[in-house]
């Protein structure tokens, strides 16, 4: 199935890892940003400041001080290739001020989303994962909540579609999720999230928008969880009576990584469709995960329950198992990279506006590298740091 979420089009020929491909010029998108600075005294256009910042990010620099230093070390080259009038390039305080006070983050988010929507896609099934993350670098004594963002992510493509602020002192992700999804084209897409988002109204909204949902059911929906758990509970045999026929079907995968063997078995049933009080119910499922630690032989066993609007004829146990597994893609492909590779939580940002702008830039760089076939972003940073021209070509869409 080809990707069409949020206007994303199918890719041209498949990409080899690290290959530079032709896409839109990021500079053209950044030129559309409003600049709130007074015209008098402006040395660098807003799109140039952001381009320098993103360029340094592509080459492995994460904090404003390091970014400013990296730019200064390549001053002659950047002044010439970007045709800059001023030879003295920005101080790190300039980048902080621009991200905190000049960039209008809502507008920036929208324009970056439009740019990412035209990047090539791999043609995988469209699964949208929604999940939240707190930008810990914005937490202060006065604001213990910090900036919390709810993102919509395509794990198959490695692209961030959009993110929205969750005002944790006023609301939670349940309130923001409908607003976020209303901005996306959900036709033929499958939406998945953690148990917090297992909500009836959100399920209705997704189906009304032409999409599908797959939810994990936990104790925030106690009656629903109890009904599904009871369905999959082993039947106790009663002498003289046979067990009722069941429609269970299962799929199992086994994966070895990080010193352990993980076996996942997903079992589905349609027997609750006329019984369970859940809109558009197509199937319920039980997911069993068994971990065996190879060094010690110790084992762990986990069981989760879930539901989906996808009927059995459209979603086999194998397909549902793959969809459920893809939820972890936002943790490993986005949140972990922002925290560790891009040092987002270690970068002090006392103003939430700067934290939001930095998260948008990190999402942009991560999505850009993913779309060009880079699985290892630390390696990608070394590649581009060794050749600033390649990084600039990437931004220019050459």
C-alpha positions as a Markdown table, in Angstrom:
| # | Residue | x | y | z |
|---|---|---|---|---|
| 1 | Unk | 0.0 | 0.0 | 0.0 |
| 2 | Unk | 1.4 | 3.4 | -1.0 |
| 3 | Unk | 1.8 | 6.2 | 1.5 |
| 4 | Unk | -0.6 | 9.2 | 1.1 |
| 5 | Unk | -0.8 | 10.5 | 4.6 |
| 6 | Unk | -0.6 | 14.3 | 4.9 |
| 7 | Unk | 0.0 | 14.6 | 1.2 |
| 8 | Unk | 3.1 | 12.3 | 1.2 |
| 9 | Unk | 3.6 | 10.8 | -2.2 |
| 10 | Unk | 5.3 | 7.5 | -3.2 |
| 11 | Unk | 9.0 | 7.6 | -3.7 |
| 12 | Unk | 11.0 | 7.7 | -6.9 |
| 13 | Unk | 13.5 | 4.8 | -7.3 |
| 14 | Unk | 14.5 | 3.2 | -4.0 |
| 15 | Unk | 17.3 | 4.9 | -2.1 |
| 16 | Unk | 20.6 | 3.4 | -1.2 |
| 17 | Unk | 21.8 | 4.2 | 2.3 |
| 18 | Unk | 23.2 | 7.7 | 2.4 |
| 19 | Unk | 22.4 | 8.6 | -1.2 |
| 20 | Unk | 21.5 | 12.3 | -1.8 |
| 21 | Unk | 18.2 | 12.6 | -3.7 |
| 22 | Unk | 16.3 | 15.5 | -5.3 |
| 23 | Unk | 13.7 | 17.1 | -3.0 |
| 24 | Unk | 12.4 | 20.6 | -2.5 |
| 25 | Unk | 14.9 | 23.3 | -1.4 |
| 26 | Unk | 14.5 | 23.8 | 2.4 |
| 27 | Unk | 15.6 | 27.4 | 2.0 |
| 28 | Unk | 12.5 | 28.2 | -0.1 |
| 29 | Unk | 10.3 | 26.9 | 2.7 |
| 30 | Unk | 12.2 | 28.8 | 5.4 |
| 31 | Unk | 11.9 | 32.1 | 3.4 |
| 32 | Unk | 8.1 | 32.0 | 4.1 |
| 33 | Unk | 8.6 | 32.4 | 7.8 |
| 34 | Unk | 7.6 | 35.7 | 9.3 |
| 35 | Unk | 10.4 | 37.8 | 10.8 |
| 36 | Unk | 9.3 | 39.9 | 13.8 |
| 37 | Unk | 12.6 | 41.8 | 14.0 |
| 38 | Unk | 12.9 | 45.5 | 13.0 |
| 39 | Unk | 14.4 | 45.8 | 9.5 |
| 40 | Unk | 17.0 | 48.2 | 10.7 |
| 41 | Unk | 20.1 | 46.5 | 12.0 |
| 42 | Unk | 19.3 | 43.0 | 10.6 |
| 43 | Unk | 22.5 | 41.4 | 9.4 |
| 44 | Unk | 21.2 | 38.0 | 8.5 |
| 45 | Unk | 17.9 | 36.9 | 7.1 |
| 46 | Unk | 15.9 | 34.5 | 9.3 |
| 47 | Unk | 16.2 | 31.7 | 6.8 |
| 48 | Unk | 20.0 | 32.1 | 6.7 |
| 49 | Unk | 20.3 | 31.9 | 10.5 |
| 50 | Unk | 18.1 | 28.8 | 10.6 |
| 51 | Unk | 20.0 | 27.2 | 7.7 |
| 52 | Unk | 23.3 | 27.7 | 9.5 |
| 53 | Unk | 21.8 | 26.2 | 12.6 |
| 54 | Unk | 20.3 | 23.2 | 10.7 |
| 55 | Unk | 23.6 | 22.7 | 8.8 |
| 56 | Unk | 25.5 | 22.4 | 12.0 |
| 57 | Unk | 22.9 | 20.0 | 13.4 |
| 58 | Unk | 23.4 | 17.8 | 10.3 |
| 59 | Unk | 27.1 | 17.8 | 11.1 |
| 60 | Unk | 26.7 | 16.7 | 14.7 |
| 61 | Unk | 26.5 | 19.9 | 16.7 |
| 62 | Unk | 23.7 | 20.1 | 19.2 |
| 63 | Unk | 24.0 | 23.0 | 21.5 |
| 64 | Unk | 24.0 | 26.7 | 20.5 |
| 65 | Unk | 27.5 | 27.3 | 21.7 |
| 66 | Unk | 28.9 | 24.4 | 19.7 |
| 67 | Unk | 26.8 | 25.3 | 16.7 |
| 68 | Unk | 28.1 | 28.9 | 16.7 |
| 69 | Unk | 31.7 | 27.7 | 17.0 |
| 70 | Unk | 31.2 | 25.1 | 14.2 |
| 71 | Unk | 29.9 | 27.9 | 11.9 |
| 72 | Unk | 32.8 | 30.2 | 12.7 |
| 73 | Unk | 35.3 | 27.5 | 11.9 |
| 74 | Unk | 33.8 | 27.3 | 8.4 |
| 75 | Unk | 33.3 | 31.0 | 8.0 |
| 76 | Unk | 35.1 | 31.6 | 4.7 |
| 77 | Unk | 33.4 | 28.7 | 3.0 |
| 78 | Unk | 29.9 | 29.5 | 4.2 |
| 79 | Unk | 30.2 | 33.3 | 3.5 |
| 80 | Unk | 31.2 | 32.4 | -0.1 |
| 81 | Unk | 28.7 | 29.6 | -0.9 |
| 82 | Unk | 25.7 | 31.3 | 0.8 |
| 83 | Unk | 26.8 | 34.7 | -0.7 |
| 84 | Unk | 26.6 | 36.4 | 2.7 |
| 85 | Unk | 27.3 | 40.2 | 2.9 |
| 86 | Unk | 28.7 | 40.1 | 6.4 |
| 87 | Unk | 31.9 | 38.1 | 7.2 |
| 88 | Unk | 31.3 | 38.0 | 11.0 |
| 89 | Unk | 29.0 | 35.1 | 11.6 |
| 90 | Unk | 26.4 | 35.0 | 14.4 |
| 91 | Unk | 27.3 | 34.6 | 18.1 |
| 92 | Unk | 25.6 | 31.8 | 20.0 |
| 93 | Unk | 23.5 | 34.3 | 21.9 |
| 94 | Unk | 22.0 | 35.3 | 18.5 |
| 95 | Unk | 20.8 | 31.8 | 17.8 |
| 96 | Unk | 19.3 | 31.6 | 21.3 |
| 97 | Unk | 17.5 | 34.9 | 20.9 |
| 98 | Unk | 16.2 | 34.1 | 17.4 |
| 99 | Unk | 14.8 | 30.7 | 18.5 |
| 100 | Unk | 13.3 | 32.1 | 21.7 |
| 101 | Unk | 11.9 | 35.4 | 20.5 |
| 102 | Unk | 11.8 | 35.7 | 16.7 |
| 103 | Unk | 10.6 | 32.4 | 15.3 |
| 104 | Unk | 6.9 | 32.0 | 15.5 |
| 105 | Unk | 6.8 | 28.3 | 16.5 |
| 106 | Unk | 3.3 | 27.5 | 15.3 |
| 107 | Unk | 4.1 | 28.9 | 11.8 |
| 108 | Unk | 7.5 | 27.1 | 11.9 |
| 109 | Unk | 5.9 | 23.8 | 12.8 |
| 110 | Unk | 3.4 | 24.1 | 9.9 |
| 111 | Unk | 6.1 | 25.0 | 7.3 |
| 112 | Unk | 8.4 | 22.2 | 8.4 |
| 113 | Unk | 5.5 | 19.8 | 8.2 |
| 114 | Unk | 4.8 | 20.9 | 4.6 |
| 115 | Unk | 8.5 | 20.4 | 3.7 |
| 116 | Unk | 8.6 | 16.9 | 5.3 |
| 117 | Unk | 5.4 | 15.9 | 3.5 |
| 118 | Unk | 7.1 | 16.2 | 0.1 |
| 119 | Unk | 10.1 | 13.9 | 1.1 |
| 120 | Unk | 10.2 | 10.6 | -0.7 |
| 121 | Unk | 8.5 | 7.6 | 1.0 |
| 122 | Unk | 9.2 | 3.9 | 1.0 |
| 123 | Unk | 5.7 | 2.8 | 0.1 |
| 124 | Unk | 5.1 | 0.9 | 3.4 |
| 125 | Unk | 1.8 | 0.7 | 5.0 |
| 126 | Unk | 0.8 | 3.9 | 6.6 |
| 127 | Unk | 0.9 | 3.5 | 10.4 |
| 128 | Unk | 0.8 | 6.7 | 12.5 |
| 129 | Unk | 2.0 | 6.5 | 16.0 |
| 130 | Unk | 1.0 | 9.2 | 18.5 |
| 131 | Unk | 3.1 | 9.6 | 21.7 |
| 132 | Unk | 4.2 | 12.4 | 23.9 |
| 133 | Unk | 7.6 | 13.6 | 25.2 |
| 134 | Unk | 8.7 | 16.2 | 27.8 |
| 135 | Unk | 11.6 | 18.4 | 26.7 |
| 136 | Unk | 13.5 | 18.1 | 30.0 |
| 137 | Unk | 15.8 | 20.9 | 29.2 |
| 138 | Unk | 12.9 | 23.3 | 29.7 |
| 139 | Unk | 12.1 | 22.2 | 33.2 |
| 140 | Unk | 12.9 | 24.8 | 35.9 |
| 141 | Unk | 12.2 | 25.3 | 39.6 |
| 142 | Unk | 9.4 | 27.7 | 38.6 |
| 143 | Unk | 8.0 | 25.4 | 35.9 |
| 144 | Unk | 8.4 | 21.7 | 37.0 |
| 145 | Unk | 6.3 | 20.5 | 34.1 |
| 146 | Unk | 8.4 | 22.0 | 31.3 |
| 147 | Unk | 7.4 | 21.7 | 27.7 |
| 148 | Unk | 5.5 | 18.6 | 26.7 |
| 149 | Unk | 4.8 | 17.8 | 23.1 |
| 150 | Unk | 2.5 | 15.2 | 21.5 |
| 151 | Unk | 3.9 | 14.0 | 18.1 |
| 152 | Unk | 2.4 | 12.1 | 15.2 |
| 153 | Unk | 5.1 | 9.9 | 13.7 |
| 154 | Unk | 5.4 | 7.5 | 10.7 |
| 155 | Unk | 7.7 | 4.7 | 12.0 |
| 156 | Unk | 7.9 | 3.1 | 8.6 |
| 157 | Unk | 9.2 | 6.2 | 7.0 |
| 158 | Unk | 10.9 | 7.8 | 10.0 |
| 159 | Unk | 9.1 | 11.1 | 9.4 |
| 160 | Unk | 7.4 | 13.4 | 12.0 |
| 161 | Unk | 4.1 | 14.6 | 10.6 |
| 162 | Unk | 3.3 | 17.1 | 13.2 |
| 163 | Unk | 3.5 | 17.9 | 17.0 |
| 164 | Unk | 1.4 | 19.9 | 19.4 |
| 165 | Unk | 2.0 | 21.4 | 22.8 |
| 166 | Unk | 0.3 | 19.8 | 25.8 |
| 167 | Unk | -0.2 | 22.3 | 28.6 |
| 168 | Unk | 0.3 | 19.8 | 31.4 |
| 169 | Unk | -1.0 | 22.1 | 34.1 |
| 170 | Unk | -4.3 | 22.5 | 32.2 |
| 171 | Unk | -4.8 | 19.4 | 30.0 |
| 172 | Unk | -3.3 | 16.1 | 29.0 |
| 173 | Unk | -2.6 | 14.2 | 25.9 |
| 174 | Unk | -6.1 | 12.9 | 25.7 |
| 175 | Unk | -7.3 | 16.4 | 25.1 |
| 176 | Unk | -4.7 | 17.3 | 22.5 |
| 177 | Unk | -4.8 | 14.0 | 20.5 |
| 178 | Unk | -8.1 | 14.8 | 18.7 |
| 179 | Unk | -6.7 | 18.3 | 17.7 |
| 180 | Unk | -3.5 | 16.7 | 16.4 |
| 181 | Unk | -5.2 | 14.0 | 14.3 |
| 182 | Unk | -7.7 | 16.5 | 12.9 |
| 183 | Unk | -4.7 | 18.2 | 11.1 |
| 184 | Unk | -3.7 | 15.0 | 9.3 |
| 185 | Unk | -5.0 | 13.1 | 6.4 |
| 186 | Unk | -6.0 | 9.8 | 8.0 |
| 187 | Unk | -7.5 | 8.1 | 5.0 |
| 188 | Unk | -6.4 | 4.4 | 4.9 |
| 189 | Unk | -3.9 | 5.1 | 7.7 |
| 190 | Unk | -3.8 | 3.0 | 10.9 |
| 191 | Unk | -3.4 | 5.1 | 14.2 |
| 192 | Unk | -1.8 | 3.5 | 17.2 |
| 193 | Unk | -0.8 | 4.9 | 20.6 |
| 194 | Unk | -0.3 | 3.9 | 24.2 |
| 195 | Unk | -3.2 | 2.9 | 26.4 |
| 196 | Unk | -3.9 | 6.5 | 27.4 |
| 197 | Unk | -5.3 | 7.1 | 23.9 |
| 198 | Unk | -7.7 | 4.1 | 24.0 |
| 199 | Unk | -10.7 | 6.3 | 24.0 |
| 200 | Unk | -14.1 | 5.9 | 22.4 |
| 201 | Unk | -14.5 | 9.4 | 21.0 |
| 202 | Unk | -11.0 | 9.3 | 19.5 |
| 203 | Unk | -11.9 | 6.0 | 17.8 |
| 204 | Unk | -15.0 | 7.5 | 16.3 |
| 205 | Unk | -13.1 | 10.5 | 15.0 |
| 206 | Unk | -10.4 | 8.3 | 13.3 |
| 207 | Unk | -13.0 | 6.1 | 11.6 |
| 208 | Unk | -15.0 | 9.2 | 10.5 |
| 209 | Unk | -11.8 | 10.6 | 8.9 |
| 210 | Unk | -11.3 | 7.4 | 6.9 |
| 211 | Unk | -8.7 | 5.8 | 9.1 |
| 212 | Unk | -8.4 | 2.8 | 11.4 |
| 213 | Unk | -7.3 | 2.4 | 15.0 |
| 214 | Unk | -5.3 | -0.3 | 17.0 |
| 215 | Unk | -5.4 | 0.3 | 20.7 |
| 216 | Unk | -3.8 | -1.4 | 23.7 |
| 217 | Unk | -6.4 | -1.8 | 26.5 |
| 218 | Unk | -5.3 | -1.4 | 30.1 |
| 219 | Unk | -6.9 | -0.4 | 33.4 |
| 220 | Unk | -8.0 | 3.0 | 32.2 |
| 221 | Unk | -10.8 | 1.0 | 30.4 |
| 222 | Unk | -11.4 | -1.6 | 33.2 |
| 223 | Unk | -14.6 | -3.2 | 31.9 |
| 224 | Unk | -13.3 | -3.5 | 28.3 |
| 225 | Unk | -10.1 | -5.0 | 29.5 |
| 226 | Unk | -11.9 | -7.5 | 31.8 |
| 227 | Unk | -14.2 | -8.6 | 28.9 |
| 228 | Unk | -11.2 | -9.2 | 26.5 |
| 229 | Unk | -9.2 | -11.0 | 29.2 |
| 230 | Unk | -12.1 | -13.2 | 30.1 |
| 231 | Unk | -12.5 | -14.2 | 26.4 |
| 232 | Unk | -8.9 | -15.4 | 26.2 |
| 233 | Unk | -8.8 | -17.0 | 29.6 |
| 234 | Unk | -8.3 | -20.8 | 29.4 |
| 235 | Unk | -11.6 | -22.7 | 29.6 |
| 236 | Unk | -12.1 | -25.0 | 32.5 |
| 237 | Unk | -13.3 | -28.4 | 31.4 |
| 238 | Unk | -16.5 | -29.6 | 33.1 |
| 239 | Unk | -17.1 | -33.4 | 33.0 |
| 240 | Unk | -19.8 | -34.3 | 30.5 |
| 241 | Unk | -19.7 | -30.9 | 28.8 |
| 242 | Unk | -17.6 | -29.9 | 25.8 |
| 243 | Unk | -16.0 | -26.5 | 25.4 |
| 244 | Unk | -17.7 | -24.0 | 23.1 |
| 245 | Unk | -16.1 | -23.4 | 19.7 |
| 246 | Unk | -13.8 | -20.4 | 19.4 |
| 247 | Unk | -12.6 | -18.5 | 16.4 |
| 248 | Unk | -9.0 | -17.8 | 17.7 |
| 249 | Unk | -6.2 | -17.3 | 15.2 |
| 250 | Unk | -2.6 | -16.6 | 16.2 |
| 251 | Unk | 0.7 | -15.5 | 14.8 |
| 252 | Unk | 4.2 | -15.7 | 16.4 |
| 253 | Unk | 7.5 | -14.0 | 15.7 |
| 254 | Unk | 10.9 | -14.6 | 17.4 |
| 255 | Unk | 13.6 | -12.0 | 17.6 |
| 256 | Unk | 17.1 | -12.0 | 19.1 |
| 257 | Unk | 18.7 | -8.8 | 20.3 |
| 258 | Unk | 20.5 | -7.2 | 23.2 |
| 259 | Unk | 21.3 | -10.6 | 24.7 |
| 260 | Unk | 17.8 | -11.9 | 24.9 |
| 261 | Unk | 15.3 | -13.9 | 22.8 |
| 262 | Unk | 11.9 | -12.3 | 22.5 |
| 263 | Unk | 8.9 | -14.4 | 21.3 |
| 264 | Unk | 5.7 | -12.5 | 20.5 |
| 265 | Unk | 2.4 | -14.2 | 20.0 |
| 266 | Unk | -0.7 | -12.4 | 19.0 |
| 267 | Unk | -4.1 | -14.1 | 19.1 |
| 268 | Unk | -7.2 | -12.5 | 17.6 |
| 269 | Unk | -11.0 | -13.0 | 17.9 |
| 270 | Unk | -14.2 | -11.4 | 16.5 |
| 271 | Unk | -16.5 | -13.0 | 19.1 |
| 272 | Unk | -16.9 | -9.8 | 21.1 |
| 273 | Unk | -18.0 | -7.6 | 18.1 |
| 274 | Unk | -21.7 | -7.8 | 19.0 |
| 275 | Unk | -21.1 | -7.7 | 22.8 |
| 276 | Unk | -18.4 | -5.2 | 23.7 |
| 277 | Unk | -19.4 | -1.5 | 24.0 |
| 278 | Unk | -16.8 | -0.1 | 21.7 |
| 279 | Unk | -17.5 | 1.9 | 18.5 |
| 280 | Unk | -16.6 | 0.2 | 15.1 |
| 281 | Unk | -15.1 | -2.9 | 16.8 |
| 282 | Unk | -13.6 | -5.3 | 14.3 |
| 283 | Unk | -11.4 | -7.6 | 16.5 |
| 284 | Unk | -9.9 | -8.0 | 19.9 |
| 285 | Unk | -6.5 | -9.5 | 20.6 |
| 286 | Unk | -4.2 | -10.9 | 23.2 |
| 287 | Unk | -0.5 | -10.2 | 22.9 |
| 288 | Unk | 1.9 | -12.4 | 24.8 |
| 289 | Unk | 5.6 | -11.6 | 25.0 |
| 290 | Unk | 8.1 | -14.0 | 26.4 |
| 291 | Unk | 11.7 | -12.9 | 27.1 |
| 292 | Unk | 14.6 | -15.4 | 27.6 |
| 293 | Unk | 17.9 | -13.9 | 28.7 |
| 294 | Unk | 20.6 | -15.9 | 26.9 |
| 295 | Unk | 23.3 | -15.5 | 29.5 |
| 296 | Unk | 21.3 | -16.8 | 32.5 |
| 297 | Unk | 18.3 | -18.6 | 30.9 |
| 298 | Unk | 16.0 | -16.5 | 33.0 |
| 299 | Unk | 12.6 | -15.8 | 31.5 |
| 300 | Unk | 9.9 | -13.1 | 31.8 |
| 301 | Unk | 6.3 | -13.2 | 30.5 |
| 302 | Unk | 4.1 | -10.2 | 29.7 |
| 303 | Unk | 0.5 | -10.2 | 28.5 |
| 304 | Unk | -1.4 | -7.2 | 26.9 |
| 305 | Unk | -4.9 | -6.9 | 25.5 |
| 306 | Unk | -6.1 | -4.7 | 22.7 |
| 307 | Unk | -8.8 | -4.0 | 20.1 |
| 308 | Unk | -9.1 | -2.6 | 16.6 |
| 309 | Unk | -11.7 | -1.6 | 14.1 |
| 310 | Unk | -10.0 | -3.7 | 11.4 |
| 311 | Unk | -12.1 | -6.8 | 10.7 |
| 312 | Unk | -10.5 | -10.2 | 10.3 |
| 313 | Unk | -10.8 | -10.2 | 6.5 |
| 314 | Unk | -8.6 | -7.1 | 6.4 |
| 315 | Unk | -6.2 | -7.7 | 9.2 |
| 316 | Unk | -4.6 | -11.1 | 9.9 |
| 317 | Unk | -2.9 | -11.8 | 13.2 |
| 318 | Unk | 0.4 | -11.4 | 11.3 |
| 319 | Unk | -0.6 | -7.9 | 10.1 |
| 320 | Unk | -1.8 | -6.8 | 13.6 |
| 321 | Unk | 1.3 | -8.1 | 15.2 |
| 322 | Unk | 3.4 | -6.0 | 12.9 |
| 323 | Unk | 1.3 | -2.9 | 13.5 |
| 324 | Unk | 1.4 | -3.3 | 17.3 |
| 325 | Unk | 5.2 | -3.8 | 17.1 |
| 326 | Unk | 5.6 | -0.5 | 15.1 |
| 327 | Unk | 4.4 | 1.5 | 18.1 |
| 328 | Unk | 7.9 | 1.1 | 19.5 |
| 329 | Unk | 9.3 | 2.9 | 16.5 |
| 330 | Unk | 8.6 | 6.3 | 17.9 |
| 331 | Unk | 10.6 | 5.5 | 21.1 |
| 332 | Unk | 13.7 | 4.2 | 19.2 |
| 333 | Unk | 13.4 | 6.2 | 16.0 |
| 334 | Unk | 12.5 | 9.6 | 17.5 |
| 335 | Unk | 12.4 | 10.1 | 21.3 |
| 336 | Unk | 15.7 | 8.2 | 21.9 |
| 337 | Unk | 17.5 | 10.0 | 19.1 |
| 338 | Unk | 16.3 | 13.4 | 20.3 |
| 339 | Unk | 17.4 | 12.6 | 23.9 |
| 340 | Unk | 20.7 | 10.9 | 23.2 |
| 341 | Unk | 22.0 | 11.6 | 19.7 |
| 342 | Unk | 20.7 | 15.1 | 19.6 |
| 343 | Unk | 21.2 | 15.9 | 23.3 |
| 344 | Unk | 17.8 | 17.6 | 23.5 |
| 345 | Unk | 17.2 | 17.0 | 27.2 |
| 346 | Unk | 20.8 | 18.1 | 28.1 |
| 347 | Unk | 20.4 | 21.5 | 26.4 |
| 348 | Unk | 19.2 | 24.1 | 28.8 |
| 349 | Unk | 16.3 | 26.1 | 27.4 |
| 350 | Unk | 14.6 | 28.3 | 30.0 |
| 351 | Unk | 12.1 | 29.6 | 27.5 |
| 352 | Unk | 9.6 | 27.1 | 26.2 |
| 353 | Unk | 9.5 | 28.8 | 22.8 |
| 354 | Unk | 13.2 | 27.9 | 22.3 |
| 355 | Unk | 12.5 | 24.3 | 23.4 |
| 356 | Unk | 9.7 | 24.1 | 20.9 |
| 357 | Unk | 11.8 | 25.5 | 18.1 |
| 358 | Unk | 14.7 | 23.2 | 18.9 |
| 359 | Unk | 12.4 | 20.2 | 18.9 |
| 360 | Unk | 11.0 | 21.2 | 15.5 |
| 361 | Unk | 14.6 | 21.4 | 14.2 |
| 362 | Unk | 15.5 | 18.0 | 15.7 |
| 363 | Unk | 12.4 | 16.5 | 14.2 |
| 364 | Unk | 13.4 | 18.0 | 10.8 |
| 365 | Unk | 17.0 | 16.7 | 10.9 |
| 366 | Unk | 15.9 | 13.2 | 12.0 |
| 367 | Unk | 13.3 | 13.0 | 9.4 |
| 368 | Unk | 15.6 | 14.3 | 6.7 |
| 369 | Unk | 18.3 | 11.8 | 7.5 |
| 370 | Unk | 15.8 | 8.9 | 7.8 |
| 371 | Unk | 14.4 | 9.8 | 4.4 |
| 372 | Unk | 17.8 | 9.5 | 2.8 |
| 373 | Unk | 18.5 | 6.1 | 4.2 |
| 374 | Unk | 20.6 | 6.8 | 7.2 |
| 375 | Unk | 19.9 | 4.3 | 10.0 |
| 376 | Unk | 22.9 | 5.4 | 12.1 |
| 377 | Unk | 22.6 | 9.2 | 12.7 |
| 378 | Unk | 26.0 | 9.5 | 14.4 |
| 379 | Unk | 27.6 | 8.0 | 11.3 |
| 380 | Unk | 25.5 | 10.5 | 9.2 |
| 381 | Unk | 26.8 | 13.4 | 11.2 |
| 382 | Unk | 30.4 | 12.3 | 10.6 |
| 383 | Unk | 29.7 | 11.9 | 6.9 |
| 384 | Unk | 28.4 | 15.5 | 6.6 |
| 385 | Unk | 30.9 | 17.0 | 8.9 |
| 386 | Unk | 33.6 | 15.7 | 6.6 |
| 387 | Unk | 31.9 | 17.4 | 3.7 |
| 388 | Unk | 29.9 | 20.5 | 4.5 |
| 389 | Unk | 29.0 | 20.7 | 0.8 |
| 390 | Unk | 27.1 | 17.5 | 1.0 |
| 391 | Unk | 25.1 | 18.8 | 4.0 |
| 392 | Unk | 24.4 | 22.0 | 2.2 |
| 393 | Unk | 23.3 | 20.0 | -0.9 |
| 394 | Unk | 20.9 | 18.1 | 1.3 |
| 395 | Unk | 19.3 | 21.3 | 2.6 |
| 396 | Unk | 19.1 | 22.7 | -0.9 |
| 397 | Unk | 17.5 | 19.6 | -2.3 |
| 398 | Unk | 20.3 | 19.0 | -4.8 |
